Structures are given as C-alpha cells and as structure tokens.
Amino acid sequence: MTAALLHAVAPSPFSTVQDFGRVGWRRFGVTGAGAMDIESHAVANALVGNAVEAATIEFAHGGGEWAISGAPARIAVAGGSFAASIDGRAIPDGSSAVLRPGERLQIGGARDAVWGYLAVSGGIRVERELGSRATYVRAGIGGLDGRKLEAGDALPIQPPAAAGPERRLDRPSPGDPAAPIRVVLGPQDDYFTAESIAVFLGSLYQVTWQADRMGYRLDGPPLEHSRGFNIVSDAILPGSIQVPGNGKPIVLLRDAQTTGGYPKVATIISADLGRFAQLRPLSQMRFAAVTPEAAQLLRREFITRVQATGLHARAG
C-alpha cells in the first residue's frame, strides 16, 4: 500500500505537531509541551474518527496551505472560526471533509481564536520521543525533527486515511467566552500586599503581543510585592502566573520552563487554560479565585468532557 503523506505547502510560521504532551518528565527539566487548547485538539480528532489524544497539526492565526499524497484523507479543522476550504469549497464549521491527492486545503484566520488544529484520519505518525509526539522547539524534541513545520515538509499518516463517513460534532454549546478566567491563589500570594490581591482579582488585564507557546505577558494595573520579587527557584506549571519586578503578570503556558524565580500570585485552573490561551492579543479579561477543592472538581469534569468528545461525533 502506498504511504499516505500530508504535505506542508505553505504552512503558518507557527505550525507544529502536537498531542496531549509529555507526562512525568518535568522533574528532569523537560517541558511537557502539547496542545495549547486540549479540548479543541480533541474536537478535531473526534471529527475524523481518531482517538482524542492523536497527534494533530497545531497552528496560530491561520493554518496556511496543505496537500495529501498516496491516498485520500479525512481532515477537520477546529479551535475557532478558521475559514477552511478545499480548492475553494468551504468546509462547514464542526464537520470533516475528504482531502484527495491533487487538491489543496487552505486554512485562513479566525476572529475568535489564536490556536487551531488540523486533524487527519489516522493521525500524524511521526516517532514518539519520551512518550509523546508533541513538539518542544526550544529543546528540539518531538514532532518533525523537533522544529516548526516548513514548506516542503511531508508528514506520514496512518492508512487507510479516509475510512468512515463524514462526521459532525453534536456537543453542548460552550460556556460564556467572556467569563472570568478562574485561578487558585498562590503558591506565593503571600509575597503580595492584600491591596495587590484585590487589584489582581478586581481589574481588567489585556493580553499583549508578547505572547507565544511559552507564555503571555499581560498589561494592566501593576501588582505590588510585599517581600521582594525574587524567590528561590521552584516549580513552574502551565497556568502559573509569575509577577516580575515591574508588577505585570506573566502567564506561563505549555512550553513554559520547569522552574522559575519570580513569585507566583496564582495558577490558572486546567479547565480554563485552553480558553485563556485562545485570547487574542489586545483581548481583555478578568481573573476570579476558586478554592483548590473546586479546581480539582472542575479538572475532573474537564477531563471527562475531553475524553467523551469522540462519543458526541456522529455520521453526517
């Protein structure tokens, strides 16, 4: 059987292979990487009949142009209102389509999201490194040679690529996109004045253009440190909100370093991390504090919802 390949004709400069990321390596200084918006990644996979954790192409601000060779492939795009079409034929939101050899898939931008996901039936079949296919560019790990995708790259996919009917996703409508981003205060909230905590939870913050897979810098009222802005370096996780000497929060994301020496005022709960990552530059948002117990419950609900995504996909 001829090998099926996905060809990057003119990919976005931010395109990488991602899956759910690496688990268990942060204690060795290895970042987990993985999809910035886990739920949208799962939706794209569900639409083509893959397991929700299968590797996809993640892109930012538009996906560019792609082609297939060797065999037809069922494809889907998720993450936001990204305008996707095959040779000019629009692909409706929330559905899949078959991409055939000789055709071109074009993926434009979205007004409501940053990160998009291109899933191909069978999944992207690059080799796993440290248990994952996720790309961590700063260390050159995973994906295709540990790097961003470039024009001319060819990625193997698992045949038979176009098996199964078109699928649509029948899921409950998402919650209010303008709802506050929920956080658990700490672990170093005692490094800030009580007035600063009130400012943090009561003010609008804006995502700046200094934003990538490592983290987003925010603009808004500065937070006042009560005990200085240096700590003995300790663990960083996706969602950690560091505050350096200028008082402006930095939200660490999927490619964040594993340790850091600025105090962390709060941590975004995992259930809201993808929604935060999808905030476009100049977007405004607020934070709201929840208890650790509430965050754990919300995490369990989120994991259940993501794992059940494929159950909501139906033949169209």
C-alpha positions in Angstrom: 0.0 0.0 0.0 1.3 3.4 -0.9 2.2 5.5 2.1 -0.1 8.5 2.7 1.7 11.8 3.4 0.4 15.2 4.5 2.4 17.9 2.7 3.0 21.4 4.1 2.7 23.5 1.0 2.6 26.9 2.7 2.2 26.4 6.5 1.8 29.0 9.1 5.1 30.1 10.7 3.8 28.7 14.0 2.8 25.2 12.8 4.0 22.2 14.9 2.9 18.6 15.6 1.2 18.4 19.0 -0.7 15.8 21.0 -1.6 15.8 24.7 2.1 16.3 25.7 4.7 14.5 27.8 3.9 13.3 31.3 6.4 12.7 34.1 9.4 14.5 32.7 9.2 17.9 34.3 11.3 16.8 37.3 14.1 16.2 34.8 13.8 19.7 33.4 11.8 18.6 30.3 8.7 20.6 29.5 5.6 18.7 28.6 4.6 20.7 25.5 1.3 19.5 24.0 -1.7 21.3 22.5 -2.4 24.8 23.8 -6.1 24.1 23.7 -6.6 20.5 24.6 -10.3 20.5 24.0 -10.1 21.9 20.5 -7.4 19.4 19.7 -9.8 16.6 20.9 -12.6 18.1 18.8 -10.6 18.0 15.6 -9.6 14.4 16.2 -13.2 13.3 17.0 -14.4 14.8 13.7 -12.1 12.4 11.7 -12.6 9.4 13.9 -9.3 9.4 15.8 -8.6 8.9 19.4 -8.8 12.3 21.1 -5.1 12.2 22.0 -3.8 11.5 18.5 -1.3 13.9 17.1 -2.5 16.9 15.1 -1.0 20.0 13.4 -1.4 23.0 15.7 -1.2 26.4 14.0 -1.6 30.0 15.2 -3.5 32.9 13.5 -4.2 30.8 10.4 -3.1 27.4 9.0 -1.8 28.1 5.5 -2.0 25.5 2.7 -1.7 21.7 2.8 -2.0 18.8 0.4 -2.1 15.0 0.5 -0.4 12.2 -1.5 -0.7 8.5 -1.6 -4.3 8.2 -0.5 -7.3 10.4 0.3 -7.5 11.6 3.9 -10.4 12.8 6.0 -9.5 16.1 7.6 -11.0 18.5 10.1 -10.1 21.9 11.5 -11.1 23.1 15.0 -10.2 25.7 17.5 -12.2 28.7 16.3 -13.9 30.2 13.2 -10.9 29.3 10.9 -12.0 29.6 7.3 -11.1 26.2 5.8 -11.7 25.2 2.2 -10.6 22.5 -0.3 -9.9 24.0 -3.7 -12.3 26.9 -2.8 -15.1 24.7 -1.5 -15.8 25.8 2.1 -15.8 23.2 4.9 -18.6 23.9 7.3 -17.7 24.6 10.9 -17.9 21.5 13.1 -17.6 19.0 10.2 -15.0 17.0 8.3 -14.2 16.6 4.6 -12.1 14.3 2.4 -8.9 15.8 1.0 -7.8 13.9 -2.2 -4.4 13.8 -3.9 -4.1 16.8 -6.3 -6.4 19.0 -4.1 -5.3 21.9 -1.8 -6.6 22.6 1.7 -6.5 26.3 2.6 -6.9 27.4 6.3 -7.4 31.1 6.9 -7.5 33.1 10.1 -10.2 33.3 12.9 -11.7 36.3 14.6 -12.3 34.4 17.8 -9.2 32.3 18.5 -5.5 32.1 18.2 -4.7 28.4 18.1 -6.2 26.0 15.5 -5.9 22.2 14.9 -5.7 20.2 11.7 -6.5 16.6 12.3 -6.1 13.9 9.7 -7.8 10.5 9.9 -5.2 8.0 11.3 -3.2 10.8 13.0 0.2 12.2 12.3 2.6 9.3 12.7 6.0 10.9 13.5 8.0 9.0 16.0 7.4 9.4 19.7 10.1 10.9 21.9 9.8 10.5 25.7 6.4 9.0 25.2 4.9 11.8 23.1 4.8 13.2 19.5 4.5 16.8 20.8 7.0 19.3 19.5 9.1 21.3 22.0 11.0 23.6 19.7 13.3 25.1 22.4 14.8 21.7 23.1 14.4 20.2 19.6 12.2 17.4 20.9 9.3 15.6 19.2 7.3 16.4 16.1 9.3 16.6 12.9 12.9 16.9 13.9 11.9 18.9 16.9 11.1 22.0 14.9 8.3 24.1 13.4 7.0 22.9 10.1 8.2 24.4 6.9 7.1 24.5 3.2 8.1 21.2 1.6 7.8 19.0 4.8 5.9 15.7 4.4 4.3 14.0 7.4 3.3 10.3 7.4 -0.3 9.5 8.3 -1.8 6.1 9.2 -3.6 4.5 6.2 -6.4 3.8 5.4 -6.7 7.6 5.7 -10.3 8.2 4.5 -12.1 5.3 6.3 -15.5 6.1 7.6 -18.2 8.6 6.8 -18.3 12.3 7.3 -18.7 13.2 10.9 -20.3 16.1 12.7 -20.0 17.0 16.3 -23.1 17.2 18.4 -22.0 18.8 21.7 -23.4 21.1 24.3 -22.7 24.8 23.4 -19.6 26.2 25.2 -19.9 28.5 28.2 -19.6 32.2 28.1 -16.3 33.1 26.4 -16.2 36.4 28.4 -16.5 34.6 31.8 -13.5 35.3 34.2 -10.5 33.1 34.0 -10.5 31.0 37.2 -7.4 30.7 39.3 -6.2 29.3 42.6 -4.3 31.9 44.6 -0.6 31.1 45.3 1.7 29.4 45.9 3.4 32.7 46.7 0.4 35.0 47.1 1.9 36.0 50.5 4.6 37.9 48.5 1.9 40.5 47.6 0.1 43.0 49.6 -3.6 42.5 50.3 -4.3 45.5 48.2 -2.5 43.9 45.2 -4.5 40.7 45.5 -7.7 42.8 45.4 -6.4 44.6 42.3 -5.4 41.3 40.7 -9.0 39.9 41.2 -10.8 43.2 40.5 -9.2 44.6 37.4 -9.2 44.1 33.7 -6.0 42.8 32.1 -5.1 42.8 28.5 -3.1 40.2 26.5 -0.1 41.9 24.8 1.6 41.0 21.6 4.4 39.4 23.7 2.7 36.0 23.5 3.8 32.6 22.4 3.6 28.9 23.4 5.9 29.7 26.4 3.6 32.4 27.9 1.6 35.6 27.6 2.6 38.9 29.1 -0.3 40.9 30.4 -0.9 44.6 30.6 -2.9 46.2 33.4 -2.6 47.5 36.9 0.8 46.5 38.4 0.9 44.3 41.5 2.9 45.5 44.5 5.3 43.0 46.1 5.4 42.9 49.8 8.6 40.8 50.2 10.5 41.5 47.1 10.3 39.9 43.6 12.9 37.2 43.9 12.4 33.7 45.4 14.4 30.5 45.5 13.6 29.0 42.1 10.8 26.4 42.4 8.4 24.5 40.1 6.6 26.1 37.2 3.5 24.5 35.7 1.3 25.5 32.7 -1.0 28.2 34.2 1.5 29.6 36.7 1.2 33.4 36.9 4.6 34.9 37.7 5.0 38.6 38.6 8.5 40.1 38.0 9.8 43.4 39.3 7.6 45.6 37.1 4.5 44.1 38.7 3.0 43.0 35.3 1.7 39.4 35.4 3.2 36.7 33.0 1.0 33.6 32.4 3.2 30.6 31.7 1.7 28.1 29.2 2.5 24.7 27.5 6.2 25.4 26.7 6.9 27.1 30.0 10.2 26.4 31.7 10.1 23.9 34.6 11.4 26.2 37.3 11.4 30.0 37.9 12.5 32.6 40.5 9.7 35.1 40.4 6.8 34.8 42.9 3.6 33.3 41.5 0.5 35.1 42.6 -1.9 32.4 41.3 -2.3 29.5 38.9 -5.0 29.2 36.2 -7.0 26.1 36.7 -6.5 23.4 34.0 -10.2 23.6 32.9 -9.7 27.3 31.8 -6.2 27.1 30.5 -7.2 26.4 26.9 -9.8 29.2 27.0 -7.1 31.6 28.2 -4.7 30.5 25.5 -7.3 31.3 22.8 -7.4 35.0 23.9 -6.1 37.1 21.0 -3.6 39.9 21.6 -5.3 43.1 22.9 -8.2 40.9 24.4 -9.3 42.0 27.9 -10.1 39.5 30.6 -10.6 39.2 34.4 -9.5 36.7 37.0 -11.7 35.0 39.6 -10.4 32.9 42.5 -11.7 29.5 43.3 -10.7 27.0 46.1 -8.3 24.2 45.4 -11.2 21.8 46.0 -13.3 23.5 43.4 -10.4 23.5 41.0 -9.9 19.7 41.4 -13.6 19.1 40.8 -13.5 21.3 37.7 -10.5 19.4 36.4 -12.2 16.0 36.8 -15.2 17.4 34.9 -12.9 18.8 32.2 -11.0 15.5 31.7 -14.3 13.6 31.5 -15.6 16.1 28.9 -12.5 15.9 26.7 -12.3 12.1 26.9 -16.0 11.9 25.9 -15.6 14.2 22.9 -15.5 11.3 20.4 -18.8 10.0 21.7 -20.5 13.1 20.5 -19.3 12.8 16.9 -21.9 11.3 14.6 -22.1 10.3 10.9 -23.3 13.3 8.9 
